[in-house]
Amino acid sequence: MLVLPEVLTHAQATACLRMLVQALRAETGQAAVVDASGLVRFDSAALAMLLEFRRECLALGKQFSIRGLPSRLGDLAALYGVMDLLPAA
């Protein structure tokens, strides 16, 4: 399971994505589960980062899902019409 940090704003998004992709490539399983339950402070960059990470997963032939998506981030995803791209684990 890949764990998101407590703070994920524009300032952290690129580094977080880089770390997640590196961990993804090291994993041998067919599924990538992101644990977002620890997210406390985030902005729309967190959503963009998750969508980009999803693309990376699919490009590597891995299934993508999220566990513990904060309701505010879910609301933002729904507002942008991308909630279906963030399946719950």
N, C-alpha and C positions, 0 to 999 in steps of 0.2 A: 504494500500500500504506500502511496506517495502522499506526503502530508504537506499541506500549505502552511505558510507562516501565519503568525498572528496579524501582521500588517502586510497588506498587499495593495499598494497604490501605484501610481504611474512610476514613482521613483524606484520601486522594487520589481516591477513586472518583468523587465528584460532578464534580470539576473535569476529570478525565480523560474522563468520559462527555461532558461539555459540549464539550470540544475535539474528540473523535472525531465527534460529531454535526455540529459545524460543518464539519469537514473532509469528512465524508460528503456534506453538502449542496453543497459546492463541487465535488465530483468529478462528472465527466460519464459515467463508465462505468456499466455495469449490475451490476458485482460489487464488493463491498467485502471486501477481504482484510485481516485484522488480523494483524500480526506480533507474536506473543507470545514470541518467542525470547529477548528481552532481559530478561524478568521474572526477578528474582532473589528479591525479597521480596514476598510477597502474602498475602492472607487470603481468606476467603469473599466479601468485598466485591468482589474482582476477578471472581469468577464471576458474581455478581449484576450487575455492570457489563457484562460481556460479554453476558449474556442480555438486558439492557435495550437494549444497542446492536444486538443481533440484531433485536429488535422494531422499532427505528427503521429498520433496513435494509429489513425486509420491508414496513413501512408506506410506504416510498419506492419500493417495487417493485424493490429491489436484492437480489441474491444475497449471502449472508453466508458467509464461511469464515475459518478460523484457520490460520495457519502457525506452527509452532514452539511449540505448546502444551506447557508444562512438564509432565512426567509427574505431579508432585504435584498440579497443578491439574486434570489429567485424572482423577486418582484421586478428587479431591473431586467433580468433575462426575459421575463414575460412582456415587459413594456417594449423591449426591442424585438420581440417575436422570435426569440431563439431558445426558448425554454425546452423545446423538443430535442434540441441538440445536446442537452445536458442531462442525460438519463441518470436516475437515482440508482445507486448500487444496492 
